Amino acid sequence: MVARVWSLMRFLIKGSVAGGAVYLVYDQELLGPSDKSQAALQKAGEVVPPAMYQFSQYVCQQTGLQIPQLPAPPKIDFPIRDSWNAGIMTVMSALSVAPSKVREYSKEGWEYVKARTK
Amino acid sequence: MSESELGRKWDRCLADAVVKIGTGFGLGIVFSLTFFKRRMWPLAFGSGMGLGMAYSNCQHDFQAPYLLHGKYVKEQEQ
């Protein structure tokens, strides 16, 4: 009798945990349209770091441990997108003029060799 | 489609993919721990579902300006 009640309780607890997770996903529209997901990600980016900081402060207060302050991450001011685009354009323009350049250089080389062997 | 709009669509796609794969993975963890005896397949299933939904959303987003929407009009008998 007790075992049955206990297994029923376990099933109800597991069911409520799983059902709560599914409801949370449905409520926050995480599996919905892409703009809602983007908004959820932005909200998470704003909420999670202060929450982590407060949690770490609480843990420090309770345990007496001192978590050392990490230095701030370096700000990289390198425009990756612009340099990538510029690189792609340079490579493509080089590839497009490559045949005519090869022809020109080989012609010049041939003229040079002809002049030398005369 | 202008380049800035294309960039915005790519950003939205990537953010959507991250959220959906993470959500699928999280739900997979929950179901694996609660009902499926810590097996690996719910995680793979959830992540795969999230990836598929994100891919479908991205595809629709990129094709949206070029899709034509029509409707059937019944012929009126005179």
N, CA and C atoms of all chains as a GROMACS GRO file, in nm:
protein
  588
    1MET      N    1   0.084  -0.121   0.000
    1MET     CA    2   0.000   0.000   0.000
    1MET      C    3   0.088   0.126   0.000
    2VAL      N    4   0.187   0.126   0.089
    2VAL     CA    5   0.277   0.241   0.100
    2VAL      C    6   0.360   0.254  -0.027
    3ALA      N    7   0.404   0.138  -0.079
    3ALA     CA    8   0.486   0.139  -0.201
    3ALA      C    9   0.407   0.196  -0.317
    4ARG      N   10   0.277   0.157  -0.322
    4ARG     CA   11   0.193   0.208  -0.432
    4ARG      C   12   0.176   0.359  -0.422
    5VAL      N   13   0.149   0.405  -0.301
    5VAL     CA   14   0.131   0.550  -0.280
    5VAL      C   15   0.260   0.623  -0.316
    6TRP      N   16   0.372   0.564  -0.276
    6TRP     CA   17   0.501   0.628  -0.302
    6TRP      C   18   0.530   0.634  -0.453
    7SER      N   19   0.498   0.524  -0.524
    7SER     CA   20   0.523   0.526  -0.670
    7SER      C   21   0.428   0.625  -0.737
    8LEU      N   22   0.305   0.636  -0.686
    8LEU     CA   23   0.211   0.734  -0.742
    8LEU      C   24   0.261   0.876  -0.718
    9MET      N   25   0.312   0.899  -0.596
    9MET     CA   26   0.367   1.031  -0.563
    9MET      C   27   0.484   1.065  -0.655
   10ARG      N   28   0.570   0.964  -0.677
   10ARG     CA   29   0.686   0.988  -0.764
   10ARG      C   30   0.642   1.023  -0.904
   11PHE      N   31   0.542   0.948  -0.953
   11PHE     CA   32   0.492   0.976  -1.087
   11PHE      C   33   0.434   1.117  -1.095
   12LEU      N   34   0.359   1.156  -0.991
   12LEU     CA   35   0.299   1.290  -0.993
   12LEU      C   36   0.406   1.399  -0.989
   13ILE      N   37   0.509   1.376  -0.908
   13ILE     CA   38   0.617   1.477  -0.900
   13ILE      C   39   0.687   1.488  -1.034
   14LYS      N   40   0.721   1.374  -1.093
   14LYS     CA   41   0.790   1.377  -1.224
   14LYS      C   42   0.700   1.441  -1.330
   15GLY      N   43   0.571   1.404  -1.327
   15GLY     CA   44   0.478   1.460  -1.424
   15GLY      C   45   0.465   1.610  -1.409
   16SER      N   46   0.464   1.658  -1.285
   16SER     CA   47   0.450   1.803  -1.265
   16SER      C   48   0.576   1.876  -1.307
   17VAL      N   49   0.692   1.816  -1.283
   17VAL     CA   50   0.818   1.879  -1.328
   17VAL      C   51   0.821   1.888  -1.480
   18ALA      N   52   0.789   1.774  -1.547
   18ALA     CA   53   0.791   1.774  -1.693
   18ALA      C   54   0.683   1.867  -1.748
   19GLY      N   55   0.564   1.861  -1.689
   19GLY     CA   56   0.456   1.949  -1.735
   19GLY      C   57   0.489   2.096  -1.714
   20GLY      N   58   0.554   2.128  -1.602
   20GLY     CA   59   0.596   2.265  -1.577
   20GLY      C   60   0.696   2.313  -1.679
   21ALA      N   61   0.790   2.225  -1.716
   21ALA     CA   62   0.890   2.263  -1.818
   21ALA      C   63   0.822   2.290  -1.952
   22VAL      N   64   0.728   2.201  -1.989
   22VAL     CA   65   0.656   2.220  -2.116
   22VAL      C   66   0.574   2.348  -2.112
   23TYR      N   67   0.509   2.375  -2.000
   23TYR     CA   68   0.428   2.497  -1.989
   23TYR      C   69   0.516   2.622  -1.997
   24LEU      N   70   0.634   2.616  -1.934
   24LEU     CA   71   0.726   2.730  -1.939
   24LEU      C   72   0.766   2.759  -2.082
   25VAL      N   73   0.799   2.653  -2.157
   25VAL     CA   74   0.837   2.670  -2.298
   25VAL      C   75   0.722   2.730  -2.378
   26TYR      N   76   0.600   2.681  -2.351
   26TYR     CA   77   0.482   2.731  -2.423
   26TYR      C   78   0.452   2.877  -2.387
   27ASP      N   79   0.467   2.909  -2.258
   27ASP     CA   80   0.435   3.044  -2.211
   27ASP      C   81   0.532   3.147  -2.266
   28GLN      N   82   0.661   3.110  -2.270
   28GLN     CA   83   0.762   3.203  -2.318
   28GLN      C   84   0.773   3.201  -2.470
   29GLU      N   85   0.697   3.117  -2.536
   29GLU     CA   86   0.697   3.105  -2.683
   29GLU      C   87   0.837   3.081  -2.738
   30LEU      N   88   0.911   2.990  -2.671
   30LEU     CA   89   1.048   2.963  -2.713
   30LEU      C   90   1.052   2.884  -2.842
   31LEU      N   91   0.948   2.805  -2.869
   31LEU     CA   92   0.944   2.727  -2.992
   31LEU      C   93   0.850   2.788  -3.093
   32GLY      N   94   0.831   2.919  -3.083
   32GLY     CA   95   0.739   2.988  -3.173
   32GLY      C   96   0.812   3.058  -3.285
   33PRO      N   97   0.760   3.173  -3.332
   33PRO     CA   98   0.825   3.247  -3.440
   33PRO      C   99   0.962   3.299  -3.398
   34SER      N  100   1.042   3.330  -3.501
   34SER     CA  101   1.183   3.362  -3.473
   34SER      C  102   1.199   3.495  -3.400
   35ASP      N  103   1.106   3.591  -3.420
   35ASP     CA  104   1.125   3.719  -3.352
   35ASP      C  105   1.099   3.704  -3.200
   36LYS      N  106   1.007   3.612  -3.164
   36LYS     CA  107   0.982   3.588  -3.020
   36LYS      C  108   1.105   3.522  -2.957
   37SER      N  109   1.168   3.429  -3.031
   37SER     CA  110   1.288   3.362  -2.978
   37SER      C  111   1.400   3.462  -2.960
   38GLN      N  112   1.412   3.553  -3.056
   38GLN     CA  113   1.518   3.655  -3.047
   38GLN      C  114   1.494   3.744  -2.925
   39ALA      N  115   1.366   3.782  -2.901
   39ALA     CA  116   1.333   3.865  -2.785
   39ALA      C  117   1.364   3.789  -2.656
   40ALA      N  118   1.333   3.659  -2.653
   40ALA     CA  119   1.359   3.579  -2.534
   40ALA      C  120   1.509   3.570  -2.507
   41LEU      N  121   1.588   3.557  -2.613
   41LEU     CA  122   1.734   3.549  -2.597
   41LEU      C  123   1.789   3.680  -2.544
   42GLN      N  124   1.734   3.791  -2.596
   42GLN     CA  125   1.778   3.923  -2.548
   42GLN      C  126   1.744   3.941  -2.401
   43LYS      N  127   1.622   3.900  -2.364
   43LYS     CA  128   1.579   3.912  -2.225
   43LYS      C  129   1.668   3.828  -2.134
   44ALA      N  130   1.702   3.708  -2.180
   44ALA     CA  131   1.789   3.621  -2.102
   44ALA      C  132   1.926   3.683  -2.085
   45GLY      N  133   1.977   3.746  -2.192
   45GLY     CA  134   2.107   3.813  -2.184
   45GLY      C  135   2.108   3.928  -2.086
   46GLU      N  136   1.992   3.992  -2.067
   46GLU     CA  137   1.985   4.103  -1.970
   46GLU      C  138   1.965   4.053  -1.828
   47VAL      N  139   1.892   3.942  -1.813
   47VAL     CA  140   1.854   3.897  -1.678
   47VAL      C  141   1.959   3.805  -1.615
   48VAL      N  142   2.020   3.718  -1.693
   48VAL     CA  143   2.105   3.613  -1.636
   48VAL      C  144   2.233   3.665  -1.569
   49PRO      N  145   2.312   3.758  -1.628
   49PRO     CA  146   2.435   3.799  -1.558
   49PRO      C  147   2.411   3.863  -1.421
   50PRO      N  148   2.312   3.957  -1.404
   50PRO     CA  149   2.290   4.008  -1.268
   50PRO      C  150   2.243   3.899  -1.172
   51ALA      N  151   2.162   3.804  -1.222
   51ALA     CA  152   2.114   3.696  -1.136
   51ALA      C  153   2.232   3.609  -1.091
   52MET      N  154   2.324   3.580  -1.184
   52MET     CA  155   2.442   3.500  -1.149
   52MET      C  156   2.527   3.573  -1.047
   53TYR      N  157   2.541   3.704  -1.068
   53TYR     CA  158   2.621   3.784  -0.975
   53TYR      C  159   2.559   3.782  -0.836
   54GLN      N  160   2.428   3.802  -0.829
   54GLN     CA  161   2.361   3.801  -0.698
   54GLN      C  162   2.371   3.665  -0.632
   55PHE      N  163   2.360   3.560  -0.711
   55PHE     CA  164   2.372   3.425  -0.655
   55PHE      C  165   2.512   3.401  -0.600
   56SER      N  166   2.614   3.450  -0.674
   56SER     CA  167   2.751   3.430  -0.628
   56SER      C  168   2.774   3.511  -0.500
   57GLN      N  169   2.715   3.630  -0.492
   57GLN     CA  170   2.727   3.710  -0.370
   57GLN      C  171   2.661   3.640  -0.251
   58TYR      N  172   2.544   3.580  -0.278
   58TYR     CA  173   2.472   3.508  -0.171
   58TYR      C  174   2.555   3.390  -0.122
   59VAL      N  175   2.616   3.317  -0.218
   59VAL     CA  176   2.699   3.201  -0.182
   59VAL      C  177   2.819   3.246  -0.100
   60CYS      N  178   2.878   3.360  -0.141
   60CYS     CA  179   2.994   3.414  -0.066
   60CYS      C  180   2.954   3.449   0.077
   61GLN      N  181   2.835   3.509   0.090
   61GLN     CA  182   2.791   3.549   0.224
   61GLN      C  183   2.764   3.428   0.312
   62GLN      N  184   2.703   3.326   0.253
   62GLN     CA  185   2.667   3.208   0.333
   62GLN      C  186   2.788   3.124   0.371
   63THR      N  187   2.881   3.109   0.275
   63THR     CA  188   2.994   3.020   0.301
   63THR      C  189   3.117   3.093   0.353
   64GLY      N  190   3.121   3.223   0.334
   64GLY     CA  191   3.238   3.298   0.379
   64GLY      C  192   3.352   3.295   0.279
   65LEU      N  193   3.332   3.229   0.162
   65LEU     CA  194   3.438   3.226   0.061
   65LEU      C  195   3.440   3.358  -0.013
   66GLN      N  196   3.558   3.392  -0.060
   66GLN     CA  197   3.570   3.515  -0.139
   66GLN      C  198   3.600   3.477  -0.283
   67ILE      N  199   3.504   3.502  -0.371
   67ILE     CA  200   3.530   3.474  -0.513
   67ILE      C  201   3.609   3.591  -0.571
   68PRO      N  202   3.726   3.565  -0.631
   68PRO     CA  203   3.805   3.679  -0.682
   68PRO      C  204   3.735   3.744  -0.801
   69GLN      N  205   3.752   3.874  -0.812
   69GLN     CA  206   3.692   3.949  -0.920
   69GLN      C  207   3.765   3.919  -1.050
   70LEU      N  208   3.691   3.871  -1.146
   70LEU     CA  209   3.755   3.845  -1.275
   70LEU      C  210   3.776   3.978  -1.346
   71PRO      N  211   3.887   3.992  -1.422
   71PRO     CA  212   3.902   4.118  -1.497
   71PRO      C  213   3.799   4.126  -1.609
   72ALA      N  214   3.764   4.247  -1.647
   72ALA     CA  215   3.662   4.264  -1.752
   72ALA      C  216   3.716   4.210  -1.884
   73PRO      N  217   3.631   4.148  -1.967
   73PRO     CA  218   3.681   4.095  -2.094
   73PRO      C  219   3.725   4.208  -2.185
   74PRO      N  220   3.831   4.187  -2.264
   74PRO     CA  221   3.880   4.298  -2.348
   74PRO      C  222   3.779   4.328  -2.459
   75LYS      N  223   3.763   4.454  -2.488
   75LYS     CA  224   3.669   4.496  -2.593
   75LYS      C  225   3.742   4.491  -2.726
   76ILE      N  226   3.694   4.405  -2.811
   76ILE     CA  227   3.759   4.392  -2.941
   76ILE      C  228   3.686   4.484  -3.037
   77ASP      N  229   3.760   4.584  -3.088
   77ASP     CA  230   3.697   4.683  -3.173
   77ASP      C  231   3.720   4.652  -3.320
   78PHE      N  232   3.743   4.525  -3.350
   78PHE     CA  233   3.778   4.488  -3.487
   78PHE      C  234   3.650   4.461  -3.565
   79PRO      N  235   3.627   4.531  -3.675
   79PRO     CA  236   3.502   4.509  -3.750
   79PRO      C  237   3.513   4.382  -3.835
   80ILE      N  238   3.470   4.270  -3.778
   80ILE     CA  239   3.488   4.142  -3.846
   80ILE      C  240   3.408   4.138  -3.975
   81ARG      N  241   3.284   4.187  -3.969
   81ARG     CA  242   3.196   4.177  -4.085
   81ARG      C  243   3.254   4.256  -4.203
   82ASP      N  244   3.300   4.380  -4.175
   82ASP     CA  245   3.354   4.464  -4.284
   82ASP      C  246   3.479   4.403  -4.343
   83SER      N  247   3.570   4.355  -4.257
   83SER     CA  248   3.694   4.300  -4.311
   83SER      C  249   3.669   4.169  -4.383
   84TRP      N  250   3.569   4.090  -4.335
   84TRP     CA  251   3.535   3.966  -4.406
   84TRP      C  252   3.480   4.000  -4.545
   85ASN      N  253   3.387   4.095  -4.550
   85ASN     CA  254   3.329   4.134  -4.680
   85ASN      C  255   3.436   4.188  -4.773
   86ALA      N  256   3.526   4.275  -4.719
   86ALA     CA  257   3.633   4.330  -4.802
   86ALA      C  258   3.724   4.218  -4.852
   87GLY      N  259   3.752   4.121  -4.765
   87GLY     CA  260   3.836   4.008  -4.805
   87GLY      C  261   3.774   3.927  -4.916
   88ILE      N  262   3.643   3.898  -4.902
   88ILE     CA  263   3.572   3.822  -5.005
   88ILE      C  264   3.576   3.897  -5.138
   89MET      N  265   3.551   4.028  -5.133
   89MET     CA  266   3.549   4.106  -5.258
   89MET      C  267   3.687   4.108  -5.321
   90THR      N  268   3.793   4.120  -5.240
   90THR     CA  269   3.929   4.119  -5.294
   90THR      C  270   3.960   3.986  -5.360
   91VAL      N  271   3.923   3.878  -5.292
   91VAL     CA  272   3.952   3.745  -5.348
   91VAL      C  273   3.876   3.724  -5.478
   92MET      N  274   3.751   3.763  -5.481
   92MET     CA  275   3.670   3.742  -5.602
   92MET      C  276   3.719   3.828  -5.717
   93SER      N  277   3.758   3.953  -5.690
   93SER     CA  278   3.807   4.037  -5.800
   93SER      C  279   3.942   3.984  -5.850
   94ALA      N  280   4.025   3.932  -5.759
   94ALA     CA  281   4.152   3.873  -5.801
   94ALA      C  282   4.127   3.751  -5.889
   95LEU      N  283   4.030   3.667  -5.850
   95LEU     CA  284   3.998   3.549  -5.931
   95LEU      C  285   3.944   3.589  -6.068
   96SER      N  286   3.869   3.698  -6.072
   96SER     CA  287   3.808   3.737  -6.201
   96SER      C  288   3.913   3.792  -6.297
   97VAL      N  289   4.016   3.862  -6.245
   97VAL     CA  290   4.120   3.914  -6.335
   97VAL      C  291   4.235   3.817  -6.353
   98ALA      N  292   4.233   3.705  -6.282
   98ALA     CA  293   4.346   3.610  -6.288
   98ALA      C  294   4.377   3.559  -6.429
   99PRO      N  295   4.278   3.516  -6.509
   99PRO     CA  296   4.312   3.465  -6.643
   99PRO      C  297   4.381   3.570  -6.730
  100SER      N  298   4.329   3.693  -6.731
  100SER     CA  299   4.390   3.796  -6.817
  100SER      C  300   4.529   3.833  -6.766
  101LYS      N  301   4.547   3.834  -6.634
  101LYS     CA  302   4.678   3.866  -6.577
  101LYS      C  303   4.779   3.757  -6.611
  102VAL      N  304   4.735   3.632  -6.600
  102VAL     CA  305   4.825   3.519  -6.632
  102VAL      C  306   4.868   3.528  -6.777
  103ARG      N  307   4.770   3.561  -6.865
  103ARG     CA  308   4.802   3.573  -7.009
  103ARG      C  309   4.902   3.686  -7.032
  104GLU      N  310   4.878   3.797  -6.964
  104GLU     CA  311   4.967   3.913  -6.981
  104GLU      C  312   5.108   3.881  -6.935
  105TYR      N  313   5.120   3.820  -6.814
  105TYR     CA  314   5.252   3.790  -6.760
  105TYR      C  315   5.323   3.684  -6.841
  106SER      N  316   5.249   3.586  -6.889
  106SER     CA  317   5.315   3.481  -6.967
  106SER      C  318   5.362   3.539  -7.100
  107LYS      N  319   5.284   3.633  -7.156
  107LYS     CA  320   5.325   3.697  -7.281
  107LYS      C  321   5.452   3.778  -7.259
  108GLU      N  322   5.456   3.854  -7.151
  108GLU     CA  323   5.574   3.934  -7.117
  108GLU      C  324   5.694   3.844  -7.095
  109GLY      N  325   5.672   3.733  -7.023
  109GLY     CA  326   5.782   3.640  -6.998
  109GLY      C  327   5.836   3.580  -7.127
  110TRP      N  328   5.742   3.548  -7.215
  110TRP     CA  329   5.782   3.490  -7.344
  110TRP      C  330   5.862   3.591  -7.425
  111GLU      N  331   5.820   3.716  -7.427
  111GLU     CA  332   5.890   3.823  -7.498
  111GLU      C  333   6.031   3.840  -7.440
  112TYR      N  334   6.040   3.832  -7.307
  112TYR     CA  335   6.169   3.848  -7.238
  112TYR      C  336   6.264   3.735  -7.277
  113VAL      N  337   6.211   3.612  -7.277
  113VAL     CA  338   6.294   3.496  -7.310
  113VAL      C  339   6.338   3.503  -7.457
  114LYS      N  340   6.246   3.548  -7.541
  114LYS     CA  341   6.280   3.560  -7.686
  114LYS      C  342   6.388   3.663  -7.706
  115ALA      N  343   6.374   3.776  -7.633
  115ALA     CA  344   6.474   3.882  -7.647
  115ALA      C  345   6.610   3.834  -7.597
  116ARG      N  346   6.610   3.754  -7.491
  116ARG     CA  347   6.735   3.705  -7.432
  116ARG      C  348   6.807   3.607  -7.521
  117THR      N  349   6.728   3.523  -7.590
  117THR     CA  350   6.789   3.416  -7.670
  117THR      C  351   6.834   3.463  -7.810
  118LYS      N  352   6.801   3.588  -7.846
  118LYS     CA  353   6.840   3.638  -7.979
  118LYS      C  354   6.990   3.660  -7.989
  119MET      N  355   1.630   4.222  -5.175
  119MET     CA  356   1.659   4.232  -5.031
  119MET      C  357   1.790   4.306  -5.010
  120SER      N  358   1.789   4.411  -4.931
  120SER     CA  359   1.912   4.488  -4.908
  120SER      C  360   2.005   4.411  -4.815
  121GLU      N  361   2.131   4.456  -4.814
  121GLU     CA  362   2.230   4.380  -4.737
  121GLU      C  363   2.204   4.390  -4.586
  122SER      N  364   2.157   4.508  -4.542
  122SER     CA  365   2.131   4.521  -4.398
  122SER      C  366   2.014   4.432  -4.357
  123GLU      N  367   1.913   4.424  -4.444
  123GLU     CA  368   1.799   4.338  -4.413
  123GLU      C  369   1.843   4.191  -4.411
  124LEU      N  370   1.931   4.155  -4.505
  124LEU     CA  371   1.983   4.019  -4.509
  124LEU      C  372   2.062   3.988  -4.382
  125GLY      N  373   2.143   4.085  -4.338
  125GLY     CA  374   2.218   4.067  -4.214
  125GLY      C  375   2.128   4.049  -4.095
  126ARG      N  376   2.018   4.130  -4.093
  126ARG     CA  377   1.923   4.118  -3.980
  126ARG      C  378   1.858   3.981  -3.982
  127LYS      N  379   1.825   3.932  -4.101
  127LYS     CA  380   1.761   3.799  -4.110
  127LYS      C  381   1.857   3.691  -4.062
  128TRP      N  382   1.984   3.702  -4.101
  128TRP     CA  383   2.081   3.603  -4.054
  128TRP      C  384   2.095   3.607  -3.903
  129ASP      N  385   2.098   3.730  -3.845
  129ASP     CA  386   2.108   3.741  -3.699
  129ASP      C  387   1.988   3.675  -3.632
  130ARG      N  388   1.870   3.702  -3.690
  130ARG     CA  389   1.749   3.645  -3.631
  130ARG      C  390   1.751   3.494  -3.641
  131CYS      N  391   1.800   3.443  -3.755
  131CYS     CA  392   1.810   3.298  -3.774
  131CYS      C  393   1.901   3.234  -3.672
  132LEU      N  394   2.018   3.295  -3.652
  132LEU     CA  395   2.114   3.235  -3.558
  132LEU      C  396   2.059   3.237  -3.415
  133ALA      N  397   2.000   3.352  -3.376
  133ALA     CA  398   1.943   3.360  -3.241
  133ALA      C  399   1.832   3.256  -3.224
  134ASP      N  400   1.747   3.244  -3.326
  134ASP     CA  401   1.638   3.147  -3.323
  134ASP      C  402   1.692   3.005  -3.310
  135ALA      N  403   1.798   2.975  -3.386
  135ALA     CA  404   1.857   2.840  -3.382
  135ALA      C  405   1.912   2.810  -3.243
  136VAL      N  406   1.981   2.908  -3.185
  136VAL     CA  407   2.038   2.887  -3.051
  136VAL      C  408   1.927   2.859  -2.950
  137VAL      N  409   1.821   2.942  -2.954
  137VAL     CA  410   1.712   2.926  -2.857
  137VAL      C  411   1.641   2.793  -2.877
  138LYS      N  412   1.613   2.758  -3.000
  138LYS     CA  413   1.534   2.636  -3.024
  138LYS      C  414   1.615   2.510  -2.992
  139ILE      N  415   1.743   2.509  -3.031
  139ILE     CA  416   1.824   2.391  -3.000
  139ILE      C  417   1.841   2.378  -2.848
  140GLY      N  418   1.865   2.491  -2.782
  140GLY     CA  419   1.878   2.488  -2.636
  140GLY      C  420   1.752   2.444  -2.567
  141THR      N  421   1.636   2.493  -2.616
  141THR     CA  422   1.508   2.454  -2.556
  141THR      C  423   1.483   2.304  -2.577
  142GLY      N  424   1.509   2.257  -2.699
  142GLY     CA  425   1.491   2.115  -2.727
  142GLY      C  426   1.581   2.029  -2.640
  143PHE      N  427   1.705   2.074  -2.625
  143PHE     CA  428   1.801   2.002  -2.541
  143PHE      C  429   1.754   2.000  -2.396
  144GLY      N  430   1.708   2.118  -2.348
  144GLY     CA  431   1.660   2.126  -2.210
  144GLY      C  432   1.540   2.036  -2.184
  145LEU      N  433   1.444   2.040  -2.277
  145LEU     CA  434   1.327   1.954  -2.261
  145LEU      C  435   1.368   1.807  -2.268
  146GLY      N  436   1.466   1.777  -2.354
  146GLY     CA  437   1.517   1.640  -2.363
  146GLY      C  438   1.578   1.596  -2.231
  147ILE      N  439   1.652   1.687  -2.166
  147ILE     CA  440   1.712   1.654  -2.036
  147ILE      C  441   1.602   1.624  -1.934
  148VAL      N  442   1.499   1.713  -1.933
  148VAL     CA  443   1.391   1.695  -1.835
  148VAL      C  444   1.321   1.560  -1.855
  149PHE      N  445   1.286   1.530  -1.979
  149PHE     CA  446   1.215   1.404  -2.004
  149PHE      C  447   1.305   1.283  -1.984
  150SER      N  448   1.434   1.298  -2.015
  150SER     CA  449   1.526   1.187  -1.995
  150SER      C  450   1.539   1.155  -1.846
  151LEU      N  451   1.545   1.260  -1.763
  151LEU     CA  452   1.561   1.237  -1.620
  151LEU      C  453   1.431   1.190  -1.554
  152THR      N  454   1.316   1.236  -1.605
  152THR     CA  455   1.191   1.202  -1.537
  152THR      C  456   1.132   1.071  -1.584
  153PHE      N  457   1.124   1.049  -1.715
  153PHE     CA  458   1.051   0.932  -1.763
  153PHE      C  459   1.134   0.826  -1.832
  154PHE      N  460   1.250   0.864  -1.884
  154PHE     CA  461   1.321   0.770  -1.972
  154PHE      C  462   1.453   0.720  -1.914
  155LYS      N  463   1.464   0.716  -1.787
  155LYS     CA  464   1.574   0.649  -1.717
  155LYS      C  465   1.712   0.693  -1.763
  156ARG      N  466   1.729   0.823  -1.782
  156ARG     CA  467   1.858   0.884  -1.814
  156ARG      C  468   1.919   0.831  -1.943
  157ARG      N  469   1.831   0.801  -2.039
  157ARG     CA  470   1.882   0.760  -2.170
  157ARG      C  471   1.923   0.882  -2.250
  158MET      N  472   1.998   0.860  -2.357
  158MET     CA  473   2.049   0.973  -2.437
  158MET      C  474   1.952   1.016  -2.547
  159TRP      N  475   1.865   0.926  -2.590
  159TRP     CA  476   1.787   0.958  -2.709
  159TRP      C  477   1.691   1.076  -2.693
  160PRO      N  478   1.632   1.102  -2.574
  160PRO     CA  479   1.548   1.222  -2.567
  160PRO      C  480   1.625   1.351  -2.591
  161LEU      N  481   1.752   1.354  -2.550
  161LEU     CA  482   1.833   1.475  -2.575
  161LEU      C  483   1.855   1.493  -2.724
  162ALA      N  484   1.892   1.383  -2.791
  162ALA     CA  485   1.916   1.391  -2.935
  162ALA      C  486   1.787   1.428  -3.008
  163PHE      N  487   1.677   1.368  -2.965
  163PHE     CA  488   1.548   1.394  -3.028
  163PHE      C  489   1.507   1.540  -3.011
  164GLY      N  490   1.521   1.591  -2.887
  164GLY     CA  491   1.484   1.730  -2.861
  164GLY      C  492   1.571   1.828  -2.938
  165SER      N  493   1.703   1.804  -2.938
  165SER     CA  494   1.793   1.894  -3.010
  165SER      C  495   1.763   1.891  -3.159
  166GLY      N  496   1.739   1.770  -3.210
  166GLY     CA  497   1.708   1.758  -3.352
  166GLY      C  498   1.580   1.828  -3.390
  167MET      N  499   1.479   1.817  -3.304
  167MET     CA  500   1.352   1.886  -3.330
  167MET      C  501   1.373   2.036  -3.330
  168GLY      N  502   1.449   2.086  -3.233
  168GLY     CA  503   1.476   2.229  -3.227
  168GLY      C  504   1.549   2.278  -3.351
  169LEU      N  505   1.648   2.198  -3.394
  169LEU     CA  506   1.724   2.236  -3.514
  169LEU      C  507   1.633   2.240  -3.636
  170GLY      N  508   1.547   2.139  -3.648
  170GLY     CA  509   1.456   2.134  -3.762
  170GLY      C  510   1.359   2.251  -3.763
  171MET      N  511   1.307   2.288  -3.644
  171MET     CA  512   1.213   2.402  -3.637
  171MET      C  513   1.285   2.531  -3.672
  172ALA      N  514   1.409   2.545  -3.625
  172ALA     CA  515   1.485   2.667  -3.655
  172ALA      C  516   1.514   2.675  -3.806
  173TYR      N  517   1.549   2.561  -3.866
  173TYR     CA  518   1.577   2.558  -4.010
  173TYR      C  519   1.453   2.597  -4.090
  174SER      N  520   1.340   2.543  -4.047
  174SER     CA  521   1.215   2.573  -4.116
  174SER      C  522   1.180   2.722  -4.106
  175ASN      N  523   1.197   2.779  -3.987
  175ASN     CA  524   1.171   2.922  -3.968
  175ASN      C  525   1.262   3.007  -4.055
  176CYS      N  526   1.391   2.970  -4.057
  176CYS     CA  527   1.489   3.045  -4.137
  176CYS      C  528   1.453   3.039  -4.285
  177GLN      N  529   1.416   2.920  -4.329
  177GLN     CA  530   1.382   2.902  -4.470
  177GLN      C  531   1.263   2.991  -4.508
  178HIS      N  532   1.163   2.992  -4.421
  178HIS     CA  533   1.045   3.074  -4.447
  178HIS      C  534   1.080   3.221  -4.446
  179ASP      N  535   1.168   3.260  -4.353
  179ASP     CA  536   1.209   3.399  -4.341
  179ASP      C  537   1.282   3.447  -4.467
  180PHE      N  538   1.371   3.364  -4.519
  180PHE     CA  539   1.447   3.404  -4.636
  180PHE      C  540   1.363   3.399  -4.764
  181GLN      N  541   1.268   3.307  -4.769
  181GLN     CA  542   1.187   3.296  -4.890
  181GLN      C  543   1.070   3.392  -4.891
  182ALA      N  544   1.040   3.453  -4.774
  182ALA     CA  545   0.916   3.531  -4.760
  182ALA      C  546   0.897   3.640  -4.865
  183PRO      N  547   0.999   3.723  -4.901
  183PRO     CA  548   0.971   3.828  -5.000
  183PRO      C  549   0.938   3.773  -5.138
  184TYR      N  550   0.978   3.649  -5.166
  184TYR     CA  551   0.962   3.596  -5.301
  184TYR      C  552   0.845   3.502  -5.315
  185LEU      N  553   0.775   3.473  -5.204
  185LEU     CA  554   0.661   3.382  -5.212
  185LEU      C  555   0.540   3.459  -5.263
  186LEU      N  556   0.470   3.397  -5.356
  186LEU     CA  557   0.348   3.461  -5.405
  186LEU      C  558   0.228   3.397  -5.337
  187HIS      N  559   0.137   3.479  -5.288
  187HIS     CA  560   0.017   3.426  -5.224
  187HIS      C  561  -0.101   3.446  -5.317
  188GLY      N  562  -0.163   3.336  -5.354
  188GLY     CA  563  -0.279   3.349  -5.442
  188GLY      C  564  -0.400   3.290  -5.376
  189LYS      N  565  -0.515   3.310  -5.437
  189LYS     CA  566  -0.635   3.246  -5.385
  189LYS      C  567  -0.722   3.204  -5.504
  190TYR      N  568  -0.798   3.103  -5.479
  190TYR     CA  569  -0.887   3.054  -5.585
  190TYR      C  570  -1.009   3.144  -5.594
  191VAL      N  571  -1.044   3.176  -5.715
  191VAL     CA  572  -1.166   3.256  -5.738
  191VAL      C  573  -1.259   3.170  -5.821
  192LYS      N  574  -1.379   3.151  -5.770
  192LYS     CA  575  -1.474   3.064  -5.842
  192LYS      C  576  -1.522   3.136  -5.966
  193GLU      N  577  -1.536   3.057  -6.072
  193GLU     CA  578  -1.589   3.117  -6.195
  193GLU      C  579  -1.736   3.141  -6.176
  194GLN      N  580  -1.781   3.258  -6.215
  194GLN     CA  581  -1.924   3.288  -6.202
  194GLN      C  582  -1.992   3.254  -6.331
  195GLU      N  583  -2.091   3.165  -6.321
  195GLU     CA  584  -2.162   3.125  -6.443
  195GLU      C  585  -2.260   3.234  -6.481
  196GLN      N  586  -2.255   3.269  -6.608
  196GLN     CA  587  -2.346   3.377  -6.653
  196GLN      C  588  -2.472   3.319  -6.712
   0.00000   0.00000   0.00000
